[in-house]
Amino acid sequence: MSPTPCPNSLAFKSHAPPNSSTGLYRTNAHRRINGRAIPYKLTEIDFIAAYVIPEDSWFILPLRDILGRTSLLFRRKRDRRRGIYDSYREAWRLLRIRP
């Protein structure tokens, strides 16, 4: 029996310093063609895995949930307000292959 191939393709992004005025971490969620930011397509990748270095946090985001976006903003763990991507923090379960 051969191993089941992983159908998931990922784009890895990382970001270190937060924006000084908002305290949010921003990372790109696009590719560039002729200098223009072009959002990823569902035919190119399935997930974006973003690592926020100072927070030591991974965000696993299905592309279908962020389709059309060219950048993503992440809140710090200690923020009182909940970030829109907090549910994707350490969401490794999303990468599991469903039978």
N, C-alpha and C positions, 0 to 999 in steps of 0.2 A: 504494500500500500504506500503510495507516495504522499508526502506531506501536503496539507491544504495550503495553497498559496494565499498570502495576505492580500486582499483586494484593495487595501487602503493605500493611498499615496498621500504623503505629507509634505508640507512646506514648513521648514523650521525657521523661526524668527527669534531674536532676543533683543532685550532693551535694558539699559542700565539706569541712567539718571531720570528722575521724574521731572515733569514740567514744574518750574519754580513757582508759578502763580497758581496752578490748580492742584499740584501734588499728584497728578495722574501720570501713569506710564503710557507712552504711545509707542506703537510698533506698526510697521508697514504691513499691509495685507494685499500686496499687489506685485506685479512684474512691470518692467519698463520696456516700452517699444518706442524707439526714436525719442527718448527722453520723457515720454508721457507715462503717467501711472495708469496701468490697465488692471482692473480687478481680475482675480483668478476666475476661471470658468469651471463648472462641474466636470467638464471633460478633461481638465488638467490635474486637479487634486481633489481629495476627499476631505482633508482636514488641514488646519493650520495648528501647529504646536508652537506656542509662544512662551518663552522663558523670561520671566522678570527677575533679573539677577539679584537686586537688593532684597527682594521679598522671598527669594529662593522658592518661587512658585512657577509651576507649569500651568498653562491654560490649553486645553485640548478643545478646539472649536471646529465643529462640522462646517464645511464650507456652505452647505445649504442654509445654515442659520445666519450667515454673515454675507451672503451673496451680494455682490455689487459694492461692498465697502472696500476702500483703499487703505484705511488705517483703523486701528483699534485702540481704545483707551481702557486701561485697567486701573482699578483703585487699589490702594494699599490695604493690607489685611486689617490694620488697626483703625481704618476709617469707620466712622459711625454709619455713614450712608452706605447702602449696598450698591455695588457696581453692577452694571448690566451683564457683565460676563462672569460674575462671581460663581455662578452655577457650573461654569466650565473649569474652575480652578481644580487642578489635580483630577480631572475627569477621564482617567485612563480607561475606565470601563467602556467608554465610547469606541475604543479601538478594538474591542473584542469581536471576533468573527461570530456571527449568529448562525446557528445550525439551520 
